[in-house]
């Protein structure tokens, strides 16, 4: 544990980083006056296998390697006494996915996890969040030189859950980090998928999808900082909204510092509105301090359901409900198919189908 920074300020909602977030709905996780339990809530599914292990370490023996100005993350660091540590040994190639599952308690809780992918290792890590919870979490992902790590985060929460999390990757020399973030549950979910580079030649691909129905607030604030030459990043997030007061926020920030020559980056966000009363905010940002780059760009689209696609399918004898389901499966399919785990892909698409059916009722 450590103390809160001396300049810590409790968010009021007027700050740029909090202006979209309804603070009344985050259960005081941002406020030091609110008591929050320190609890190890994430564990390995199954047992340690050759090439990796999960262990619990005192927080002071595994300090963060990244800085943050996020208020909830600062509270987590000041509160937790133990850290879950997944260690993937160097040069290990783990064929089967490593599943980490959250077992949420009945109290508000803080949790911190570190994932270390050793040099020249290769693995896929899946974090499954289910059930009912009020949780603030930090996951710090250290991808050492030459490593290849796929990190899949599944937010399949119950309807009353509150989840605020920071998922931060530090990408080493010639390392590859692939992130897939899926959010299809919860009352309020606010995630910060962020990346920095510690050496040259690193690459990161951040994919995500979210499906918000009536009353849900799903917020994803992506930040990629290129502070090292010859780094590459790709960001693609897709969202669907349906139902009264369904709300999504997507912020995509890419910062290319003056010394990050040879950077190649692009970010894309697409949102599809199925009903009136839903709102999607999409804010892509590029800040570039050097002209010596390979490329940098961004795009954002938000639109209504494509009636022409529906008409095309219905003209071939497909019922409207089935046609709409097929269009949505196609919209999400690009990202879901990248998971590469058939049972997870089928489970997610079934949940999306069920949510869509409720919208049509």
Secondary structure as UniProt FT lines:
FT   TURN            6..7
FT   HELIX           16..18
FT   TURN            19..20
FT   HELIX           23..25
FT   TURN            26..30
FT   TURN            32..33
FT   STRAND          37..38
FT   STRAND          42..44
FT   TURN            50..51
FT   STRAND          52..58
FT   HELIX           59..61
FT   HELIX           71..79
FT   STRAND          82..88
FT   TURN            90..91
FT   STRAND          98..102
FT   STRAND          108..117
FT   TURN            119..120
FT   STRAND          122..131
FT   STRAND          134..143
FT   TURN            145..146
FT   STRAND          148..157
FT   TURN            159..160
FT   STRAND          162..171
FT   TURN            173..174
FT   STRAND          176..183
FT   STRAND          188..197
FT   TURN            200..201
FT   STRAND          203..212
FT   TURN            214..215
FT   STRAND          217..226
FT   STRAND          232..241
FT   TURN            244..245
FT   STRAND          247..256
FT   TURN            258..259
FT   TURN            261..262
FT   STRAND          264..273
FT   TURN            276..277
FT   STRAND          279..288
FT   STRAND          295..304
FT   HELIX           307..314
FT   TURN            315..317
FT   HELIX           320..336
FT   TURN            337..338
FT   HELIX           342..359
//
